[in-house]
């Protein structure tokens, strides 16, 4: 069956939901050969993925993921598969289509919106390239990666934020990880990572690596049950709301989508250069995240404020992006955002080792030491 599906894709024909489901089952169960998977992924990329194909693939992966034991009011902030591109080996300048090497914006944003009272379910991985994934920076900040889904669910319920480390060497993903590196181009799996958060949150901010895909991914979110969200492509940053130039945004609300362009000046923010929001390795990005949460002003803070504002609007916590920016700034300046990080380190560590946190590397020794 998979040979016929490969031939159909190579000839430029879209797959039915049943066909996409069958081929994804074959891939994730280890039944397809490496050559067949490579041919399928490259053929699909050349043809161009359509809504039903992405939705069907996401549903297969969701069914095989370990669910998080949480409620239905969480926010999903996941863009690792797009922002940390396992397929593309970027140049050291990190410009153009190979990636921008910004700091971990969505990870920092997660603590800010949690400080505003939202529940955030985030998952991610350790980068297999020279980039810095969310798991890398959280590990550098002291957040343990060894938590079980039950423990992560407890973190979300008790603290309003939890992080589930997804090892791409475990489970069905082991069949395709090395192959994706060898292929060297973005594939449908870049899109599937953010769409298969185990929390399956009904509110989502989704970054898109191509400008012409925001409408497509908003439709995918709708079919996957997202009730409110944004799909965004930002100039210079690609998969974030950008302060370096225009962002193409597709807003999903109550099964309706609206596409528009936003520039930072529209919401009272100053335009910045890409160099102003550039990141580095895990330690450097951890320092950036902590500096922002401690109140550092500048372009990196503005970048987080804008993306946090979008989440707050999607979650109906703010009516406008301008109001969301004010709430996000209050979360940082009051110390609530930083306290979420401190508490997550403390609670996570206690669940792993059964003892209170005694870490001093980032300036705290207990969950009550936030300034």
Residue, then its C-alpha position, 0 to 999 in steps of 0.5 A: x500500500x505504501x508504494x502506491x501512496x508514494x507514487x500518488x504523492x510523487x505524481x502530485x496528487x493529494x492523499x485522502x484522510x484514510x491514505x494519510x492515516x495508513x502511511x503514518x501508521x506504517x511509519x510510526x509502527x516501524x513497518x515502512x523501510x527507510x527508503x520508503x519513508x524518505x521518498x514519501x516525506x520528500x514527495x509530500x514536501x515537493x507536492x505541498x502538504x494540504x490540510x487533511x493530510x496534516x490533520x490526519x498525520x497529527x491525529x495518528x501521532x496524538x494517538x500514540x503520544x502519552x497524554x498529560x493528565x490535565x484539564x481542558x483550559x491549558x495553553x499550548x506554546x510549542x514551536x520547537x519543531x519549526x524554531x529548532x530545525x533538526x533538518x537544516x544545518x544553519x550557517x553561523x550567521x543564522x540569517x536567511x532561510x536557514x534560521x535566525x537563532x533567536x533566543x527561546x522566545x516561546x519558552x520565556x513567554x510561557x513563564x510570563x503568561x503563567x504569571x498572568x494566571x493562565x495554565x501552560x502545557x509545554x513540551x519539547x526536546x533537546x536539540x540534536x543540532x547546534x541549536x538550543x531547544x526548549x529542553x536545553x534552556x530549561x535544563x540549563x535553568x535547573x528544570x528537571x527533564x525526568x518528570x513523568x506525565x503524571x508529575x508534569x500534570x501535577x505541575x500544571x495543576x499546582x503551579x499553572x505551568x508544566x514541561x514534558x520532555x519528549x525524547x525523539x530517541x524514544x518510541x515511534x520517533x526513533x524510526x525516523x530521527x536519523x533519516x530526517x537528519x539525512x534528508x536535510x530539508x524541512x518535512x511534515x514532521x516540522x509541522x507535526x511537533x507543535x501540533x501534537x502537544x500531549x496536553x492537546x490544549x484548546x488555545x494555541x500560538x503556533x509559529x509557521x516557517x513559511x509566510x503562505x502557510x498561516x491560513x493552512x495551519x489555522x485551518x489545521x488547528x480548527x480541525x484538531x479542536x483548537x477553539x482560539x489561536x494564532x498561526x504566525x509568520x514574523x519577518x526576520x524571526x519566521x515563527x514568532x510575532x516579530x518586532x523586526x518587521x511585519x508579521x503575517x497572522x491568521x487568527x482563529x476564533x470560534x471556527x472563523x479565521x481572519x488574516x492580517x499583517x501586524x507591525x510592532x509600531x501598531x501596538x506601540x513597540x519599537x522596531x528592532x534589528x535581528x541582532x537585538x534578539x539573537x540567542x546562543x547556546x543553552x547557557x546563554x539563552x538561559x541567561x537571556x530568559x532569566x534577565x528578561x524575567x528579572x525585568x531587563x528592558x529592551x528588544x528581547x523583552x518587547x519580543x516576549x511581551x508581543x508574543x505573550x500578548x497574543x496568547x493572552x488575547x487567544x485565551x480571552x485574558x486580554x481584549x487587545x494586543x495592547x492590553x495584553x502587552x500591559x498584562x505581560x509587563x505586569x507579570x514580569x515587573x511584579x516578579x510573578x513570571x520569575x516566580x513561576x520559573x523558580x517554583x517549577x524548578x523547585x517542585x520538579x526537583x522535589x518530585x525527581x529526588x524527593x527533596x526540596x531544591x537546594x540550587x544556587x546557580x540562578x540565585x534562588x534556593x527555595x520556591x519562596x525566594x522570588x523577588 
